[in-house]
Protein backbone atom coordinates (compact mmCIF):
# COMPACT_ATOMS: atom_id res chain seq x y z
CA UNK A 1 0.00 0.00 0.00
CA UNK A 2 1.42 3.37 -1.02
CA UNK A 3 0.32 6.67 0.47
CA UNK A 4 -0.04 9.76 -1.68
CA UNK A 5 -1.23 13.22 -0.87
CA UNK A 6 -4.20 14.76 -2.57
CA UNK A 7 -3.93 17.98 -4.60
CA UNK A 8 -3.13 21.16 -2.76
CA UNK A 9 -6.46 22.74 -1.99
CA UNK A 10 -6.89 25.73 0.19
CA UNK A 11 -10.47 26.88 0.54
CA UNK A 12 -10.82 30.62 0.14
CA UNK A 13 -12.87 32.63 2.55
CA UNK A 14 -15.65 32.73 -0.10
CA UNK A 15 -15.80 28.97 -0.75
CA UNK A 16 -17.92 26.59 1.25
CA UNK A 17 -16.08 24.77 4.03
CA UNK A 18 -16.40 20.97 4.12
CA UNK A 19 -19.03 19.97 6.63
CA UNK A 20 -20.63 16.68 7.58
CA UNK A 21 -21.07 14.37 4.59
CA UNK A 22 -19.82 16.92 2.05
CA UNK A 23 -16.12 16.38 2.75
CA UNK A 24 -14.11 15.45 -0.37
CA UNK A 25 -10.80 13.72 0.52
CA UNK A 26 -9.32 14.79 -2.83
CA UNK A 27 -9.57 18.37 -1.69
CA UNK A 28 -7.53 17.94 1.48
CA UNK A 29 -3.89 17.45 2.31
CA UNK A 30 -4.62 14.26 4.24
CA UNK A 31 -2.67 11.16 3.13
CA UNK A 32 -4.74 8.79 1.02
CA UNK A 33 -3.86 5.06 0.73
CA UNK A 34 -3.59 3.75 -2.82
CA UNK A 35 -3.25 0.13 -3.93
CA UNK A 36 -1.72 -0.66 -7.30
CA UNK A 37 -3.03 -3.75 -9.13
CA UNK A 38 -0.71 -6.71 -8.38
CA UNK A 39 -1.01 -8.03 -11.94
CA UNK A 40 0.76 -4.87 -13.18
CA UNK A 41 3.00 -3.82 -10.29
CA UNK A 42 5.07 -5.56 -7.65
CA UNK A 43 3.27 -5.30 -4.28
CA UNK A 44 5.00 -3.59 -1.40
CA UNK A 45 7.10 -6.11 0.53
CA UNK A 46 7.41 -8.58 -2.35
CA UNK A 47 10.76 -9.49 -3.91
CA UNK A 48 11.14 -8.78 -7.62
CA UNK A 49 12.24 -11.54 -9.98
CA UNK A 50 13.69 -11.12 -13.48
CA UNK A 51 15.18 -14.30 -14.93
CA UNK A 52 16.49 -14.87 -18.45
CA UNK A 53 18.46 -17.28 -20.54
CA UNK A 54 19.71 -17.00 -24.10
CA UNK A 55 21.81 -19.58 -25.93
CA UNK A 56 22.62 -21.12 -29.29
CA UNK A 57 20.26 -23.97 -30.14
CA UNK A 58 21.59 -26.58 -32.55
CA UNK A 59 19.63 -27.93 -35.52
CA UNK A 60 17.35 -30.87 -34.74
CA UNK A 61 16.72 -29.79 -31.15
CA UNK A 62 13.21 -30.92 -30.19
CA UNK A 63 11.64 -29.56 -26.99
CA UNK A 64 14.89 -29.33 -25.07
CA UNK A 65 14.94 -27.35 -21.82
CA UNK A 66 16.42 -23.87 -22.23
CA UNK A 67 15.46 -22.54 -18.78
CA UNK A 68 14.20 -24.03 -15.54
CA UNK A 69 13.09 -22.24 -12.35
CA UNK A 70 11.80 -23.81 -9.12
CA UNK A 71 9.69 -21.50 -6.96
CA UNK A 72 11.26 -20.97 -3.52
CA UNK A 73 9.44 -21.82 -0.29
CA UNK A 74 7.59 -19.20 1.72
CA UNK A 75 5.40 -17.52 -0.87
CA UNK A 76 3.80 -17.59 -4.28
CA UNK A 77 5.95 -16.64 -7.27
CA UNK A 78 3.78 -14.50 -9.55
CA UNK A 79 5.00 -13.97 -13.11
CA UNK A 80 3.41 -10.96 -14.80
CA UNK A 81 5.25 -10.91 -18.14
CA UNK A 82 7.61 -12.82 -20.39
CA UNK A 83 9.60 -12.28 -23.56
CA UNK A 84 11.08 -14.62 -26.14
CA UNK A 85 13.86 -14.05 -28.62
CA UNK A 86 14.66 -15.95 -31.78
CA UNK A 87 17.02 -14.92 -34.59
CA UNK A 88 15.74 -17.60 -36.99
CA UNK A 89 14.33 -16.83 -40.42
CA UNK A 90 11.22 -19.02 -40.82
CA UNK A 91 8.60 -19.09 -38.07
CA UNK A 92 7.58 -22.71 -38.66
CA UNK A 93 11.08 -23.95 -37.77
CA UNK A 94 10.93 -22.82 -34.13
CA UNK A 95 8.83 -23.35 -31.03
CA UNK A 96 8.87 -22.17 -27.40
CA UNK A 97 6.80 -23.93 -24.70
CA UNK A 98 6.31 -22.87 -21.08
CA UNK A 99 5.43 -25.79 -18.79
CA UNK A 100 4.54 -26.15 -15.12
CA UNK A 101 4.12 -29.74 -13.90
CA UNK A 102 4.10 -30.83 -17.54
CA UNK A 103 1.17 -28.54 -18.42
CA UNK A 104 1.51 -25.88 -21.13
CA UNK A 105 0.57 -22.76 -19.15
CA UNK A 106 0.53 -20.47 -22.21
CA UNK A 107 -1.89 -22.61 -24.19
CA UNK A 108 -3.52 -19.60 -25.87
CA UNK A 109 -0.39 -17.56 -26.64
CA UNK A 110 1.15 -17.61 -30.09
CA UNK A 111 -0.20 -18.19 -33.60
CA UNK A 112 -3.90 -19.19 -33.45
CA UNK A 113 -3.77 -20.57 -36.99
CA UNK A 114 -0.92 -22.91 -35.98
CA UNK A 115 -2.29 -24.53 -32.78
CA UNK A 116 -1.14 -21.46 -30.75
CA UNK A 117 2.51 -22.20 -31.45
CA UNK A 118 4.83 -19.63 -29.84
CA UNK A 119 7.66 -19.02 -32.27
CA UNK A 120 8.28 -15.30 -32.61
CA UNK A 121 8.95 -12.60 -30.03
CA UNK A 122 7.77 -9.01 -30.26
CA UNK A 123 11.18 -7.61 -31.14
CA UNK A 124 14.88 -8.28 -31.64
CA UNK A 125 15.79 -8.74 -27.95
CA UNK A 126 14.49 -9.47 -24.43
CA UNK A 127 14.11 -5.81 -23.35
CA UNK A 128 11.14 -4.38 -21.43
CA UNK A 129 9.47 -3.09 -24.59
CA UNK A 130 9.16 -6.71 -25.81
CA UNK A 131 7.54 -8.12 -22.67
CA UNK A 132 4.23 -9.94 -23.14
CA UNK A 133 1.69 -9.76 -20.27
CA UNK A 134 0.86 -13.01 -18.50
CA UNK A 135 -0.64 -14.23 -15.23
CA UNK A 136 1.13 -17.24 -13.76
CA UNK A 137 1.10 -18.09 -10.05
CA UNK A 138 3.71 -20.73 -9.21
CA UNK A 139 3.45 -22.44 -5.83
CA UNK A 140 6.54 -23.19 -3.71
CA UNK A 141 8.35 -26.22 -5.11
CA UNK A 142 6.72 -26.07 -8.54
CA UNK A 143 9.08 -25.78 -11.51
CA UNK A 144 8.62 -23.61 -14.58
CA UNK A 145 10.36 -25.11 -17.62
CA UNK A 146 10.82 -23.44 -21.00
CA UNK A 147 11.54 -25.81 -23.89
CA UNK A 148 12.64 -24.91 -27.41
CA UNK A 149 12.57 -26.59 -30.80
CA UNK A 150 14.88 -25.77 -33.70
CA UNK A 151 13.85 -27.58 -36.89
CA UNK A 152 16.02 -25.34 -39.08
CA UNK A 153 19.23 -26.55 -40.70
CA UNK A 154 21.40 -24.00 -38.91
CA UNK A 155 22.19 -22.99 -35.31
CA UNK A 156 19.76 -20.41 -33.94
CA UNK A 157 20.03 -18.12 -30.93
CA UNK A 158 16.90 -18.46 -28.79
CA UNK A 159 16.13 -16.82 -25.47
CA UNK A 160 13.50 -16.47 -22.76
CA UNK A 161 12.86 -13.89 -20.03
CA UNK A 162 10.29 -13.92 -17.19
CA UNK A 163 9.46 -10.99 -14.89
CA UNK A 164 7.40 -10.93 -11.72
CA UNK A 165 7.66 -11.13 -7.96
CA UNK A 166 7.80 -13.53 -5.03
CA UNK A 167 5.01 -12.59 -2.65
CA UNK A 168 5.84 -13.68 0.89
CA UNK A 169 3.63 -11.04 2.49
CA UNK A 170 0.00 -11.57 1.51
CA UNK A 171 -0.12 -15.36 1.68
CA UNK A 172 -2.07 -15.55 -1.59
CA UNK A 173 -2.18 -19.17 -2.72
CA UNK A 174 -4.03 -20.57 -5.68
CA UNK A 175 -4.52 -24.12 -6.87
CA UNK A 176 -1.28 -25.66 -8.18
CA UNK A 177 -0.93 -25.64 -11.97
CA UNK A 178 -1.14 -29.03 -13.64
CA UNK A 179 -2.35 -30.88 -10.58
Backbone torsions as a table, in degrees:
resi	resn	phi	psi	omega
1	UNK	NA	129.1	178.8
2	UNK	-110.2	144.0	179.0
3	UNK	-108.8	130.2	175.0
4	UNK	-123.9	161.6	177.3
5	UNK	-101.2	144.1	177.8
6	UNK	-69.8	174.6	180.0
7	UNK	-64.0	151.5	177.9
8	UNK	-67.5	118.6	180.0
9	UNK	-135.1	121.0	177.5
10	UNK	-122.0	109.9	179.8
11	UNK	-64.1	135.9	176.8
12	UNK	-80.4	169.8	-179.3
13	UNK	-65.4	-20.4	-178.4
14	UNK	-91.3	-15.7	-177.8
15	UNK	-86.0	158.6	-179.2
16	UNK	-72.2	136.8	177.1
17	UNK	-82.7	143.3	178.3
18	UNK	-64.2	129.3	178.2
19	UNK	-137.4	145.4	174.1
20	UNK	51.8	-125.6	-176.7
21	UNK	-82.6	3.2	-177.3
22	UNK	-92.3	5.0	-176.6
23	UNK	-71.9	129.4	178.6
24	UNK	-110.2	112.5	-176.8
25	UNK	-63.1	-21.1	178.4
26	UNK	-72.6	-13.6	-178.9
27	UNK	-104.2	19.3	177.9
28	UNK	-123.5	172.5	176.9
29	UNK	-95.7	7.0	-177.8
30	UNK	-68.9	139.8	176.8
31	UNK	-60.6	145.1	-177.1
32	UNK	-129.4	118.9	-179.8
33	UNK	-69.3	140.4	-179.9
34	UNK	-132.5	133.5	175.4
35	UNK	-111.1	130.2	176.7
36	UNK	-92.2	143.9	-177.0
37	UNK	-62.8	127.7	-175.6
38	UNK	-69.3	-12.6	176.3
39	UNK	-83.3	-5.9	178.1
40	UNK	-118.7	-27.3	-174.5
41	UNK	-133.2	151.2	178.0
42	UNK	-75.1	125.1	179.9
43	UNK	-65.5	153.5	177.7
44	UNK	-60.4	133.5	179.4
45	UNK	92.1	-11.9	178.9
46	UNK	-87.2	153.8	178.2
47	UNK	-94.6	130.8	179.5
48	UNK	-74.1	152.4	176.5
49	UNK	-136.5	133.5	179.0
50	UNK	-145.3	98.1	-176.7
51	UNK	-112.8	148.4	-178.8
52	UNK	-155.6	155.2	176.2
53	UNK	-152.8	134.8	179.1
54	UNK	-139.2	132.4	-179.2
55	UNK	-156.0	168.7	176.5
56	UNK	-83.1	127.6	-178.9
57	UNK	-108.7	124.4	-175.6
58	UNK	-76.5	157.1	178.0
59	UNK	-60.5	144.8	178.6
60	UNK	84.8	0.9	177.9
61	UNK	-69.5	129.0	-177.5
62	UNK	-127.8	106.5	177.6
63	UNK	51.8	48.4	175.0
64	UNK	-88.0	147.3	-179.1
65	UNK	-72.4	125.9	175.7
66	UNK	-102.4	-30.4	179.9
67	UNK	-150.7	141.7	179.1
68	UNK	-137.7	136.5	-179.9
69	UNK	-140.4	125.5	175.8
70	UNK	-103.6	125.9	-178.0
71	UNK	-64.8	132.6	-178.5
72	UNK	-73.3	159.9	177.9
73	UNK	-70.8	158.9	172.8
74	UNK	99.8	-3.1	178.2
75	UNK	176.9	165.9	179.9
76	UNK	-82.6	134.4	173.1
77	UNK	-92.5	118.2	-176.8
78	UNK	-109.8	113.8	175.5
79	UNK	-93.5	131.5	-176.5
80	UNK	-113.5	-8.5	176.0
81	UNK	-164.4	160.5	176.8
82	UNK	-146.7	163.6	174.5
83	UNK	-141.9	150.5	173.7
84	UNK	-127.2	153.1	178.3
85	UNK	-134.5	140.7	-179.5
86	UNK	-153.0	125.8	178.7
87	UNK	-99.7	16.7	178.8
88	UNK	-73.3	165.0	-175.8
89	UNK	-92.4	-42.5	-174.7
90	UNK	-110.9	123.1	-175.4
91	UNK	-55.2	-39.7	-175.6
92	UNK	-68.1	-9.3	179.8
93	UNK	-87.6	-4.5	-171.2
94	UNK	-133.1	152.0	176.9
95	UNK	-152.5	139.5	171.8
96	UNK	-117.3	138.4	174.9
97	UNK	-133.6	137.1	176.9
98	UNK	-111.4	118.5	-174.8
99	UNK	-121.5	142.6	168.7
100	UNK	-131.3	122.8	-175.8
101	UNK	53.9	36.0	178.2
102	UNK	79.4	0.9	-179.6
103	UNK	-100.5	131.7	176.1
104	UNK	-71.2	109.3	-175.0
105	UNK	-87.4	-5.0	175.9
106	UNK	-117.5	48.6	-172.8
107	UNK	-61.7	-24.0	-178.0
108	UNK	-116.3	28.4	172.3
109	UNK	-106.8	146.5	177.1
110	UNK	110.1	-156.3	-174.8
111	UNK	-84.6	109.7	-178.1
112	UNK	-65.6	-22.2	179.4
113	UNK	-86.3	-0.9	179.8
114	UNK	-131.9	50.4	177.9
115	UNK	54.2	37.8	179.0
116	UNK	54.2	40.7	177.8
117	UNK	-72.5	127.2	175.7
118	UNK	-91.5	116.7	-177.4
119	UNK	-136.2	-24.5	-177.2
120	UNK	-123.3	139.8	173.4
121	UNK	-84.7	-175.9	-179.5
122	UNK	-89.3	-8.8	-178.1
123	UNK	-166.4	-172.8	-172.7
124	UNK	-84.8	12.2	-179.9
125	UNK	-159.5	-171.2	-178.2
126	UNK	-105.8	26.6	-176.0
127	UNK	-73.1	170.5	-177.7
128	UNK	-57.9	-34.1	-177.6
129	UNK	-66.1	-19.5	-178.1
130	UNK	-101.2	9.1	178.7
131	UNK	-71.7	141.1	179.8
132	UNK	-110.1	127.3	-179.7
133	UNK	-63.1	145.0	176.6
134	UNK	-154.2	163.2	173.2
135	UNK	-129.8	108.6	-179.3
136	UNK	-140.7	110.7	176.2
137	UNK	-96.6	120.9	-178.7
138	UNK	-112.3	122.2	-178.4
139	UNK	-75.8	155.6	177.5
140	UNK	-53.0	132.4	179.2
141	UNK	90.6	-18.4	176.7
142	UNK	-74.9	149.9	-178.0
143	UNK	-117.4	129.5	173.7
144	UNK	-94.2	127.5	180.0
145	UNK	-125.0	129.0	171.8
146	UNK	-103.1	127.3	175.2
147	UNK	-114.2	154.3	179.4
148	UNK	-131.8	152.9	174.9
149	UNK	-127.1	134.9	174.6
150	UNK	-127.6	101.6	178.7
151	UNK	-96.4	6.5	178.3
152	UNK	-75.6	173.1	-179.8
153	UNK	-96.1	6.7	-179.2
154	UNK	-133.3	159.3	173.6
155	UNK	-60.2	147.0	-179.9
156	UNK	-138.4	135.5	175.0
157	UNK	-83.0	126.2	179.6
158	UNK	-131.9	143.8	-177.9
159	UNK	-148.1	159.0	-178.4
160	UNK	-137.9	145.4	174.9
161	UNK	-139.6	139.5	175.6
162	UNK	-131.3	137.5	-176.5
163	UNK	-127.8	139.8	178.1
164	UNK	178.4	-143.5	-178.3
165	UNK	-155.6	158.4	174.7
166	UNK	-107.6	113.1	-174.5
167	UNK	-96.7	102.7	177.7
168	UNK	-100.5	-1.1	-173.2
169	UNK	-92.4	-53.7	-169.3
170	UNK	-80.3	-19.2	-179.0
171	UNK	71.2	23.0	177.9
172	UNK	-70.9	121.9	176.7
173	UNK	-129.0	138.2	176.0
174	UNK	-121.3	172.4	-179.4
175	UNK	-61.7	138.1	178.7
176	UNK	-59.6	141.4	178.4
177	UNK	-71.8	138.0	173.8
178	UNK	73.0	17.5	-179.9
179	UNK	-94.0	NA	NA
